[in-house]
Amino acid sequence: MASTVLEATRAAHEDLERLERLAVSELQREPANPRDRLFQSHRVRHMLDLVVSTSGKLVEIYEDKDNARKDEINTHLTAPTQSGLFSKYYERLKEIREYHRRNPSARFVSTTDDYEELLKEEPVIEFTGEETFGRYLDLHELYNEFINSKFGTLMEYSAYVGCFSQTDKISHSHKATRKYREYLEHILEYLTSFLYRTEPLQDIDKIFLKLESEFEEQWANEGILGWGNKGTEKESEIDLDYYSTVEELVELGPEKLKQALAARGLKSGGTVQQRADRLFLLKVTPLEQLDRKHFAKVPHTKDGSNTAPNGNAFKEDMKKEIALMEVKMKRLCELLDEVCSSLLPVVTTYDFTHVILNAWYTHANALACAVNPFVTT
């Protein structure tokens, strides 16, 4: 009968102690097989979630924003006067009798039995057929998204499995797109879901929080693989002192000119000749004094302020966001290293079986045509 705030507080503390003992007892048990170990981890995770939610309720009680706890303490626990001692006793006795009168079938219910049931339940964990109950990754949707994108290349599924985390092979021009960011979001969503389903005791939020802190320091020191600002500037930097005519710049090609213009915040579209003419203007006019019509349009906030001074800040923010997503993806791949490495042999076998089935199907159609020329394949 937890009808009072103090009784609810006592019951919550009792629940916490039981859950802690139950979690320890479950972890001390040696699982019989990998499947049992996975169920054990999910049961303990469920207990920890109950601990967190119960602790949250206790915090609310102790904060006592509505003064309900304070009022109850003043009413029932303050030392009564001699004259009011029996009146409070009979008042409380009346409440108890009234409760049992309204609930004649009420009985004592032990929560111990309810908690013991947690050790017997079999958690429901959803896996696809390809994931084989958490033994392998299922990257088929991500593979199709990759090969059908501008930043992707056509390759076999088995090859994609071995290189999907090697994002440094993708050019910066392709990375700075909405499609690529969405692709990374889908990878992170899947890997995070898979890690939670296979390693429920991992604190993913804590891992990412530490990772973001390290990332900020590395980004400031240009220590992110494939994202060094100095390195990318050197790739797109063109020393105009070495070029005396526009024709010499034209020989650099459209991509080189596009990168050089974009690095300076200038418009990078148009023909090769137009790009060279625009870049050659810097030979005689400083960037700060150049006509604004030559600069690329940049996003503006609602108040009209420029979100990308000199055309570079907005791109830098987007590059930083994408770089962080790549770092998170690689960290998840490290945590799932055993799963990722055990996927390749299975994929190779799958591809080989697929080739055999296709050959058998072709052979069967050929035989059918030989027997009956009117059969269409």
C-alpha positions, 0 to 999 in steps of 0.5 A: 500500500504505497498511497503516501509519498514516504511509502513510495520513497521506501518502495523505490529504494527497495526496488533499487536494492533488488534490481542491483542484487538481481543484476549482479546475480545474472552477471555471475551466471556463466552463459551456455552459448552465444545466444544465451550470452546475448539474452543475458546482456539484454536482461541486465540492460533492462534492469539497468534501465529500470534502475535509471527510471526508478532513480529518476522518480526518487529524484523528483520525490526528493526535489519536492516541488509541490511540497507534498513530501514536506507536508506529509512529514509535518503531518505524520512524523512531527512529534504530536502533543500529548492531547493529539497523540491518540487522535493521530493514531485513530485517524491513521487507523481509520484510513487503513480500515477504509482502504481495506473496506474498499478493497476487500480482496487486496492481499500482500503482493511480493515484488520479489517474484516479479523481479525473479521473472526478469531472469527467466524472460527471453528478450525479443531482439529483431535481426534480419536473416543475413545478420544471423542473430547478430553474427554478421552485418547486413549492408545490402541497402547501404551497398545499393545506395553506395553504387547508385550514387555519384560518390560511389563506384560499381563493385561487388558486394563482397568488395564493398563490405571490405572497404565501406569504412574507407571513406578517405578514398572518396574525393572532397568534392563528392563528400561536400554534398547532401547525398553523401551526408545522408549516406553517412547518416544511414550508416551511423543509424544502422551500425548504432542499432546493430551495436545496441542489439548485439552489445546492449551494455555498451554506453554508446552516448558516452563513447560518442561524447568522448569521441567528440571531445577528442575530435574537436582537439584533433580538428583544431590541430588538423589531425583528422585523416583525410581532412587536414585543412593544410593538405586540402588547401595545398591540393587546390592552391595555385600560385599565380606568380608562376602563370603570366597568361590566362592560356597557361591557367586553361591548361590546368584543366576544369577540375583544378581551376574549380578547386582553386576558385572554390577555395577562395570563395569565388564562383567555380562554374562556367567553361574552362576559359571563364574559370581561368579568366575569373582566377586570373583577375587575382593577378592584378586585383586583391581578393578583398577588392574584387567585385562581389559578382565574382563570389559564390552565393552563400546561405543567409540566416533569417536576420539577413546575416551572412553565415559564411564570411568570404564563402568559406565558413559555411563549407568549413562547418559542413566539412567538420560535420561530415568529418565527425560522422566519418570518425563516429562510423570508424569508431563503431567499426572498431567496436564491431571489428570481430563482426566486420572481419567475420563477414567476408568469408560468408559474403564470398560463399554467398556470391559463389553460390549466386553464380552457381545458381545463375549458371544452373538457371541458364543451363536449364533454360537452354535444355528447355529450348532444345526440347521445345523451340517455342519455349521463351526464356 
